[in-house]
Amino acid sequence: MYKWSLKEFDAQAVAKLTAEDGIPEFLAKLLVIRGIDTHDKVEQFFNGTMSDLHDPFMMKGMEKAVIRILEAIDRHEKIIIYGDYDVDGISAIVILKQFLTEAGGDVSYTLPNRFKDGYGVKVDKLIEERKEFPFRLLITVDCGIKAVEEVNALAEMGVDVIITDHHEPDRELPEKAIAILNPKVPGSGFEHEPLAGVGVVFKLVQALSQRTSLTETLDFALKIVSIGTVADLVPLLNENRILVKEGLKAIQKTTTRGLEAMIESCNIDRENMASVDISYKIAPRINALGRLGDATNAIEMFTTNTETDAREYAKYMNRKNSERQRLEKTLETMVLNQIEQEDMGKTRFLLLSGTDWHKGVIGIVASKVQKKHYRPVGIVSIEDDMAFGSIRSIEGINIIDVLENFESLLASYGGHQQAAGITLKRENLQALKDGVNQYLFEHYPEDLFTPRVNIDCEVEFSIINETFYEQLKKVEPFGIGNPQPVFLVKDVIIETEPELINNRHIKFEASDGLHRFEVIGYNKAHIAERIQKFDSADLVFSVEKVKWNRRMYFQLNLVDLRRR
């Protein structure tokens, strides 16, 4: 059962926005809850444009990076881009490769194979690449901030390195790099902007475009940066909001072959494309390539000028995504079988492991199990005497801070507050499981492990109409930091017998006596046991406009329900 939490707001600020800006009360509440509580903030939130982006040269290291890159282009030096294999890293490679190519650079790229190379900068791989492509300048994207030894080794080989990353740095930085671009480095000048890795690269391209005549290439970069930013789950506020909002507009008008092919293969309505289409349709297909091995086809798809090739790449990504789904389902079944052996009352940290579990899907399965059981979850693949895993945490628990207390058990770890990758010896698995579990009992309250439904505001069915929906769309794009609004309506009648769809979803109609809506609960089949026709209930839901059989109507997507 969820704990319902109605978000608090400043009533005076809501009243002021309603009176002075003419904003409907429900919308004013949504804005104030998100910290948009003055006229100027509202104006920026609704109408921020590319001209409102910060000067890229505010970022520490940017001047040095730009000078060195332009110098390499002028000298016809070979430049290689090294990126991560997720959507963020792939997007960053695409943007930078496209810009440097159009600027006249002799540029190539490489990225690690998840299974052969693992995560991060790999010197051995770069040495092999250098035999075929003798580069003098290496630019990392979405990685490299912890690559101190690797940068030192490359410097000794005569390779200059520029680091672009957004991950948390260690105390020791790769100081031998020509430049480090990372908002999280103290004194970066961009600490206030939680950019994705591709966002950092966009700032680099933005800076380069100011020193060249290639301002038109920013339009292509804008389309791609929106995909990587949404996929990497960074807060969609301030600069990120502008990049995604303007990027989605640019995608709607795109003539880029790869993007057109991807949108078509995902059956996306381009004119109404939203951030949710990236999260649930585009990003999983791109990620599938990196999860299963080689992600280079995604880069080639986005950079090809041939329609036939673009479509073939998109079809290939669809096939790989289907393969990923099958692997994920198989692993999820094995993990859930293990969980049946756990005493959940004494468990605040689930660490599940198996021999040769597919490392490409352990992170997705960890996320699913975390949502189902609402506690930090680690899924680990054992290979000989080593274990490789992904951990997904819950709100209020910074898993990196927790893991710092167990460094002696780990060969390596890294990531973000809510997601981490770990490597350790097999013999240390039980000690890590017991240690983290005990730490969570000692340092975090029990209430934190109860899943919450955060409700934006209470509404009446009577206000849900076309005008309401158009106002709601102004709050898009939705994502981390600006979640899709969730509403509460009280004391409505269940007008139809709840219907199960594929034994997973629930559907029924509800009304307040005058206004009637279809309600869909995705993966909410268990709720059918709580209600029946003619019951009175309180509903928590989001609102979606649905087109079906040439009919447009408003659908309520159920989050939770309480029978009165």
C-alpha positions in Angstrom: 0.0 0.0 0.0 1.2 3.5 -0.8 1.4 6.3 1.6 -0.4 9.3 0.1 1.3 12.6 0.5 -0.4 15.8 -0.7 2.4 18.3 -1.6 2.4 21.5 0.4 2.5 24.9 -1.2 2.6 28.6 -0.4 -1.0 29.7 -0.6 0.0 33.4 -0.9 2.3 32.7 -3.8 -0.5 30.7 -5.5 -3.0 33.5 -5.0 -0.5 36.1 -6.3 0.1 34.1 -9.5 -3.6 33.6 -10.0 -4.4 37.3 -9.5 -1.5 39.0 -11.2 -0.6 36.5 -14.0 -4.1 35.2 -14.7 -3.0 31.6 -14.1 -5.6 29.0 -13.2 -5.4 27.9 -9.6 -4.5 24.2 -10.3 -1.6 25.4 -12.6 -0.5 28.0 -10.1 -0.2 25.2 -7.5 1.8 23.0 -9.8 4.2 25.9 -10.5 4.7 26.9 -6.9 5.3 23.3 -5.8 8.1 23.3 -8.4 9.6 26.5 -7.0 8.2 28.6 -9.8 6.7 31.2 -7.5 7.3 34.6 -9.1 6.3 36.3 -12.3 9.9 36.3 -13.6 10.3 32.5 -12.8 7.0 31.8 -14.5 8.1 33.7 -17.6 11.4 31.8 -17.7 9.8 28.5 -17.1 7.2 28.9 -19.8 9.1 31.0 -22.3 12.8 30.2 -21.9 14.7 30.0 -25.2 18.1 29.2 -26.5 19.1 32.8 -25.9 18.6 32.2 -22.1 21.3 29.5 -22.0 24.4 30.3 -20.0 27.6 31.4 -21.7 29.5 28.1 -22.2 32.8 29.9 -21.4 31.5 30.2 -17.8 32.5 26.5 -17.5 36.0 26.0 -16.1 38.3 24.5 -18.7 36.2 25.5 -21.7 38.6 28.1 -23.1 41.5 25.6 -23.0 39.4 22.9 -24.6 38.2 25.1 -27.4 41.7 26.3 -28.2 43.2 22.8 -28.3 40.4 21.4 -30.5 40.6 24.2 -33.0 44.4 23.9 -33.0 44.0 20.2 -33.8 41.7 20.9 -36.7 44.0 23.6 -38.1 47.0 21.2 -37.8 45.1 18.3 -39.4 45.7 16.2 -36.3 43.7 13.1 -35.8 41.1 13.4 -33.1 39.3 10.5 -31.4 36.2 10.6 -29.3 35.8 8.1 -26.5 32.3 7.7 -25.0 30.1 5.5 -22.8 27.8 2.9 -24.4 24.5 4.3 -23.0 22.1 6.8 -24.6 23.9 9.7 -22.9 27.3 8.7 -24.2 26.1 7.7 -27.6 24.2 11.0 -28.0 27.4 12.9 -26.9 29.5 11.0 -29.5 27.0 11.8 -32.3 26.9 15.5 -31.5 30.7 16.0 -31.2 31.6 13.8 -34.2 29.1 15.6 -36.4 30.4 19.0 -35.4 34.1 18.3 -35.7 33.5 16.6 -39.1 31.7 19.7 -40.4 34.5 21.9 -38.9 37.0 20.0 -41.0 38.4 17.7 -38.3 40.0 14.4 -39.0 37.8 12.6 -36.4 36.9 9.1 -35.4 35.3 7.6 -32.3 35.4 4.5 -30.2 33.5 3.2 -27.2 34.0 0.2 -24.9 32.1 -3.1 -25.3 30.2 -3.7 -22.1 31.4 -7.3 -22.0 34.9 -7.2 -23.4 36.0 -3.8 -21.9 33.6 -2.8 -19.2 32.9 0.8 -18.2 35.4 3.7 -18.4 38.5 4.7 -20.3 40.5 1.6 -21.4 44.1 2.3 -22.4 44.6 -1.1 -24.0 41.7 -0.4 -26.3 43.0 3.0 -27.2 46.5 1.6 -28.0 44.9 -0.8 -30.5 42.8 2.1 -32.0 46.0 4.2 -32.3 47.6 1.6 -34.6 44.9 2.2 -37.2 44.2 5.8 -36.4 47.2 7.6 -34.9 45.4 10.3 -32.9 47.0 13.1 -31.1 43.9 14.3 -29.2 41.5 12.3 -27.2 38.1 13.7 -26.1 36.1 11.7 -23.6 32.4 12.1 -23.4 30.2 10.9 -20.4 33.2 9.3 -18.8 36.8 9.9 -17.8 36.5 12.0 -14.6 38.1 9.1 -12.6 40.6 8.1 -15.2 43.7 9.5 -13.4 46.1 6.6 -14.2 44.7 6.3 -17.8 45.2 10.0 -18.5 48.7 9.8 -17.1 49.5 6.8 -19.4 48.1 8.6 -22.4 50.1 11.7 -21.7 53.3 9.7 -21.6 52.3 8.3 -25.1 52.1 11.9 -26.4 48.3 12.1 -26.4 46.5 15.2 -25.2 43.3 14.5 -23.4 40.2 16.6 -22.9 37.7 15.2 -20.3 34.0 15.9 -20.7 31.9 14.2 -18.0 29.1 14.8 -15.5 29.7 12.0 -13.0 30.9 12.6 -9.4 34.6 13.1 -9.3 37.0 11.6 -6.8 39.3 13.7 -4.6 42.0 13.2 -7.1 41.4 14.5 -10.6 43.1 13.6 -13.9 45.2 16.7 -13.7 47.3 15.9 -16.7 44.3 16.4 -18.9 44.5 19.5 -21.1 41.0 20.5 -19.8 38.3 19.0 -17.6 34.7 19.9 -18.4 32.4 18.7 -15.6 29.8 20.7 -13.7 30.3 18.6 -10.6 34.0 19.5 -10.2 34.3 22.2 -7.5 34.7 25.6 -9.0 33.4 24.5 -12.4 31.1 27.5 -12.7 28.2 25.2 -13.6 27.5 23.6 -10.2 24.0 25.0 -10.5 23.3 23.1 -13.7 23.0 19.3 -13.4 23.8 18.6 -17.0 23.9 15.2 -18.6 27.1 14.0 -20.3 25.6 15.1 -23.6 24.6 18.4 -22.1 28.3 19.1 -21.3 29.2 18.2 -24.8 26.5 20.5 -26.1 28.1 23.3 -24.1 31.4 22.5 -25.8 29.8 22.5 -29.2 28.1 25.7 -28.3 31.4 27.3 -27.4 33.1 25.9 -30.6 30.3 27.3 -32.7 30.9 30.8 -31.3 34.6 30.6 -32.4 33.7 29.3 -35.9 31.0 29.9 -38.5 29.2 26.6 -37.8 26.2 27.9 -35.9 23.8 25.9 -38.0 25.2 22.6 -36.6 23.7 23.6 -33.3 20.2 22.7 -34.7 21.3 19.1 -35.2 23.0 19.0 -31.8 19.8 20.3 -30.2 17.8 17.4 -31.5 20.2 14.8 -30.2 20.9 16.5 -26.8 17.2 16.3 -25.9 17.3 12.5 -26.4 20.4 12.0 -24.2 19.2 14.4 -21.5 15.8 12.8 -21.0 17.3 9.3 -21.2 19.9 10.0 -18.5 17.3 11.0 -15.9 18.8 14.4 -15.0 16.4 17.1 -13.6 14.5 18.8 -16.4 14.8 22.3 -15.0 16.6 25.4 -16.0 19.1 24.8 -18.8 18.1 21.1 -19.2 14.4 22.2 -19.6 15.3 24.6 -22.4 17.5 22.0 -24.2 14.8 19.3 -24.1 11.9 21.7 -24.9 13.6 23.3 -27.8 15.1 20.0 -28.9 11.6 18.3 -29.1 10.4 21.2 -31.2 13.4 20.8 -33.6 12.7 17.0 -33.8 9.1 17.7 -34.9 10.6 19.4 -38.0 13.6 17.2 -38.5 14.8 16.0 -41.8 17.6 14.0 -40.2 17.5 10.6 -41.8 18.3 8.7 -38.6 15.9 10.5 -36.4 13.1 10.1 -39.0 13.7 6.4 -39.2 13.8 6.0 -35.4 10.5 8.0 -35.0 8.9 5.9 -37.7 10.0 2.6 -36.2 8.8 3.6 -32.8 5.3 4.6 -34.1 5.7 8.0 -32.6 3.3 10.8 -33.5 6.0 13.4 -34.4 3.7 16.4 -34.2 2.8 15.6 -30.6 6.2 14.0 -29.6 6.9 14.4 -25.8 9.6 13.4 -23.4 7.7 10.2 -22.5 8.3 9.0 -26.1 12.0 9.3 -25.6 11.9 7.6 -22.2 9.7 4.6 -23.2 10.3 4.2 -26.9 13.6 5.7 -28.3 15.9 5.3 -25.3 15.3 1.6 -24.7 16.1 0.8 -28.3 19.3 2.7 -28.3 20.3 1.3 -24.9 19.5 -2.2 -26.1 22.6 -2.1 -28.4 25.0 -1.2 -25.5 23.3 -3.7 -23.2 23.9 -6.5 -25.7 27.4 -5.6 -26.8 28.1 -3.2 -29.6 26.4 0.3 -29.7 28.1 1.6 -32.8 25.0 1.0 -35.0 23.1 3.7 -33.1 25.9 6.2 -33.8 25.9 5.2 -37.5 22.1 5.5 -37.7 22.1 9.1 -36.4 24.9 10.2 -38.7 24.0 8.5 -41.9 22.7 10.5 -44.9 21.1 7.5 -46.5 17.4 6.8 -45.9 17.7 3.1 -46.7 20.6 2.7 -44.3 18.8 4.7 -41.6 15.8 2.4 -41.8 17.9 -0.8 -41.7 19.7 0.5 -38.6 16.3 1.3 -37.0 15.0 -2.2 -37.8 18.1 -3.7 -36.3 17.6 -1.7 -33.1 14.0 -3.0 -32.9 15.2 -6.6 -33.1 17.9 -6.0 -30.5 15.3 -4.4 -28.2 13.1 -7.4 -28.5 16.0 -9.6 -27.6 16.8 -7.4 -24.6 13.2 -7.8 -23.4 13.4 -11.6 -23.6 16.6 -11.6 -21.6 15.2 -9.2 -19.1 12.1 -11.3 -18.5 14.2 -14.5 -18.0 16.4 -12.8 -15.4 13.5 -11.1 -13.6 11.9 -14.5 -13.1 15.1 -15.9 -11.6 15.5 -12.9 -9.3 11.9 -13.0 -8.1 12.4 -16.7 -7.2 15.4 -15.8 -5.1 13.5 -13.0 -3.3 10.9 -15.6 -2.1 13.7 -16.9 0.2 14.2 -13.5 1.8 12.7 -12.4 5.1 11.5 -9.0 3.9 10.8 -7.8 7.4 14.5 -8.0 8.2 15.7 -6.8 4.7 16.3 -3.2 3.7 18.9 -4.1 1.1 18.3 -6.8 -1.5 21.4 -8.2 -3.1 20.6 -11.0 -5.5 23.3 -12.9 -7.5 23.7 -15.7 -10.0 26.4 -17.2 -12.2 26.8 -15.5 -15.5 23.6 -13.5 -15.3 23.5 -11.2 -18.4 25.3 -8.0 -17.4 23.4 -6.0 -20.0 20.1 -6.3 -18.3 20.9 -6.5 -14.6 20.4 -2.7 -14.2 16.9 -2.8 -15.7 15.9 -5.7 -13.5 17.3 -4.0 -10.4 15.1 -1.0 -11.2 12.0 -3.1 -11.6 12.6 -5.0 -8.3 13.3 -1.7 -6.5 9.9 -0.4 -7.6 8.2 -3.6 -6.6 9.7 -4.0 -3.2 10.7 -0.3 -2.5 14.2 -0.6 -1.1 17.7 -0.4 -2.5 18.3 -3.4 -4.8 21.5 -4.9 -6.2 21.6 -7.5 -9.0 25.0 -9.2 -9.4 26.5 -11.4 -12.1 29.2 -13.8 -10.8 32.0 -14.7 -13.2 34.6 -17.0 -11.7 35.8 -15.4 -8.5 34.5 -11.8 -9.4 31.1 -10.3 -9.2 29.8 -7.4 -11.3 26.6 -5.6 -10.3 24.1 -2.7 -10.6 22.4 -1.1 -7.6 19.2 1.0 -7.8 18.2 3.0 -4.7 15.1 4.8 -3.4 14.4 8.4 -2.8 16.3 9.7 0.3 19.1 7.2 0.2 22.3 8.2 -1.7 23.7 4.8 -2.6 27.1 6.3 -3.3 27.3 7.7 0.2 26.3 4.3 1.6 28.9 2.4 -0.5 31.7 4.7 0.7 31.4 2.9 4.1 32.2 -0.4 2.4 35.1 0.5 0.1 37.2 -2.2 1.6 34.8 -4.8 0.2 34.7 -3.3 -3.3 37.2 -3.5 -6.1 35.5 -0.5 -7.7 32.2 1.4 -7.6 30.7 4.6 -9.1 27.6 6.3 -10.4 24.9 8.6 -9.1 22.8 9.0 -5.9 20.1 6.6 -7.2 22.2 4.2 -9.3 25.6 2.6 -9.0 27.8 0.0 -10.6 29.9 -2.2 -8.4 32.7 -4.8 -8.8 33.9 -7.0 -6.0 35.3 -10.4 -5.2 32.7 -13.1 -5.0 33.8 -14.0 -1.4 32.8 -10.4 -0.3 29.1 -10.6 -1.5 27.6 -11.8 1.8 29.6 -9.3 3.8 28.4 -6.4 1.5 24.8 -7.6 1.7 24.9 -7.9 5.5 26.8 -4.7 6.0 24.7 -2.5 3.8 21.5 -4.0 5.2 22.6 -3.3 8.8 23.8 0.2 7.8 20.3 1.0 6.4 18.6 -0.2 9.6 20.9 2.0 11.7 20.9 5.2 9.7 17.5 5.5 8.0 14.0 5.6 9.5 11.5 2.8 8.8 9.1 5.3 7.2 11.5 5.9 4.3 10.9 2.4 3.1 7.2 2.9 2.6 6.4 3.8 -1.1 4.8 7.2 -1.5 2.4 8.7 -3.9 3.3 12.4 -4.1 0.1 14.2 -5.1 0.3 17.7 -6.6 -3.2 18.9 -5.9 -6.8 17.9 -5.4 -9.1 18.7 -8.3 -12.7 18.1 -9.4 -13.7 16.1 -12.5 -15.5 19.2 -13.8 -12.2 21.1 -14.6 -10.8 18.3 -16.8 -11.4 19.5 -20.3 -9.6 20.9 -23.3 -8.6 24.1 -21.6 -7.3 22.2 -18.6 -5.2 20.0 -20.8 -3.7 22.9 -22.8 -2.7 24.5 -19.6 -1.2 21.3 -18.4 0.9 20.9 -21.5 2.6 24.2 -20.7 4.4 22.4 -17.8 6.0 19.9 -20.2 8.5 18.4 -20.8 8.1 16.1 -17.8 10.9 14.2 -16.2 13.1 14.2 -13.1 12.6 17.5 -11.2 9.4 18.2 -13.1 7.4 15.0 -12.9 4.1 14.5 -14.7 1.5 16.1 -12.4 -0.5 13.7 -10.2 -4.0 14.7 -9.1 -6.4 13.5 -6.4 -10.2 13.4 -6.8 -12.4 12.4 -3.9 -15.7 10.6 -3.6 -16.3 9.5 -7.2 -18.4 6.5 -8.3 -17.0 3.4 -10.0 -19.6 3.2 -12.8 -18.5 -0.1 -14.4 -17.3 -3.4 -13.2 -13.4 -3.3 -13.1 -12.1 -5.2 -16.1 -8.7 -7.0 -16.2 -6.6 -6.6 -19.4 -4.0 -9.4 -20.0 -4.1 -10.1 -16.2 -1.8 -7.1 -15.8 -3.9 -3.9 -16.2 -7.2 -2.7 -14.8 -9.9 -0.6 -16.6 -13.1 0.9 -15.4 -15.2 4.1 -15.7 -15.7 6.6 -12.9 -17.9 9.7 -12.5 -18.9 12.4 -10.1 -22.5 12.2 -11.4 -22.0 14.7 -14.2 -18.6 14.0 -15.6 -17.5 10.5 -16.6 -14.0 9.3 -17.5 -12.3 6.1 -18.5 -9.6 5.0 -16.0 -6.7 2.8 -16.9 -4.3 1.3 -14.3 -1.2 0.0 -16.0 0.3 -2.9 -14.1 -2.4 -2.3 -11.4 -4.4 -5.6 -11.7 -4.1 -6.1 -7.9 -6.4 -3.1 -7.4 -9.3 -5.1 -8.9 -9.6 -6.9 -5.6 -10.3 -3.6 -3.7 -13.3 -2.3 -5.7 -16.5 -3.2 -7.5 -19.2 -1.5 -9.5 -21.0 1.3 -7.7 -18.3 1.7 -5.0 -17.3 5.2 -3.9 -13.6 5.9 -4.1 -10.8 8.4 -4.0 -8.6 8.3 -7.1 -5.0 9.4 -7.7 -4.1 9.7 -11.4 -2.4 11.6 -14.2 -4.3 12.9 -17.3 -3.6 11.8 -20.8 -5.3 12.7 -24.1 -5.9 9.6 -26.1 -6.6 9.2 -29.8 -8.4 5.9 -30.6 -10.6 5.0 -33.6 -10.6 8.6 -34.8 -11.9 9.7 -31.4 -10.1 12.0 -29.0 -10.8 11.7 -25.3 -9.2 12.2 -21.9 -8.0 9.1 -20.1 -7.1 9.0 -16.4 -4.0 6.9 -15.7 -4.5 5.4 -12.3 -1.7 5.7 -9.7 -3.6 4.4 -6.7 -7.2 4.1 -5.3 -8.8 4.0 -1.9 -12.3 2.7 -1.4 -14.4 5.0 0.8 
